[in-house]
Amino acid sequence: MSFRAKHLLGIEHLRPEEIVTLLDLADTYVDLNRRSIKRSNVLQGLTQINMFFENSTRTQASFEIAGKRLGADVMNMSMQASSIKKGETLIDTALTLNAMHPDLLVVRHPHSGAVNLLAEKVNCAVLNAGDGKHEHPTQALLDALTIRRAKGRLHRLNIAICGDIAHSRVARSNILLLGKMENRIRLIGPPTLMPTGIEHFGVEVYDDMRKGLDGVDVVMMLRLQKERMDGGFIPSEREYYHRYGLDTEKLAFAKDDAIVMHPGPMNRGVEIDGTLADDINRSVIQEQVEMGVAVRMAAMDLLARNLKAERGARATGVMV
C-alpha cells in the first residue's frame, strides 16, 4: 500500500496515491463498522492519547471510537484542566508524553503550527485533529470519501465550498485535497470572509451564491466561526442567511443530483435551511459523520504500520 507518512499533520504533503490508499482502506472500515461486531486488533497493544486543547464533540468521539474499534488502549486527556493551564509549555508537555511511551497522539490545538511542533518532539505518530486556521486533514479525507461514495469518483467534479472561508481549516484542507484530485473548486462567500491571497489558491471566487452554485456537483457549506472573528465580518445573521445561507431556491442552481455537505456543528437557519440539512435525497451530512470514524481508523492503521516498521528497523539497525 502506498502510504509513507510518519504523521498526518495536513493534506499538503500527501501525494494523490497516498490519499487513494487511505480512502480505499477506509472503505473496508465502513464495512466493518456496519457489522454487528465492530472489532479489529490492528492496534492491539498500542496506546492512543487524545489531546484536545479546544472543545470538540464529534471529532474527539470519532477518534476515540476509531481507536477502540481497532483495539488500542485509548486515553483522553482533559487539556482544559491540564498543566498547560498552570504554565507548562507545549514542549514540556511533549517531553512528559514521551516518558509515557504513547504510540499514537491525536491533537487539536487553537494555534496553527502547534501540532507540527509536538510532532517534532515526540517519538510516536501524530495526527492533527485541527490546528487554528491551518488544517484539519481527517475532515477533508472523510469529505473526500463521502463524495467518492456518493458520486462514484473523486476527480473532475465541480465543487462549491461556501461561507466562512477565511477562518476555516476545513476549507483549507479541502482546497488542497480536492485540488490534488483534479477537481474544479469554487469558493463562495462575502469578500470579508475570504482569506488574503485567495487569487493564489487555484480556485474560482464568487460572492453570489446563485452564480457560484450554477452547475456544481457538490455543495459544501461551512460554519460561521464566530469564535475566531474579532470584528464585524457580516452585517447580521439574518442578512447572511438571506445572501449566503443554503436553501432550496439557491440549491436549484446546482445540478439536480448535487449533494449537500456540512462539517458540523451546523447553525440551522444561518448557513443552511434545517429542512434541507435533513433531506435524505440531497444531504449527506450524516454520511460524513459515519465516514469520519472509518477514515480515522484507516489513518491510524496506516501510521501504526509505518511506526512498527520504523521501530523494527531501528531495533535491527536497518536505516529507514
Order of alpha helices (4+ residues) and beta strands (2+ residues): alpha-beta-alpha-beta-alpha-beta-alpha-beta-alpha-beta-alpha-beta-beta-alpha-beta-alpha-alpha-beta-alpha-alpha
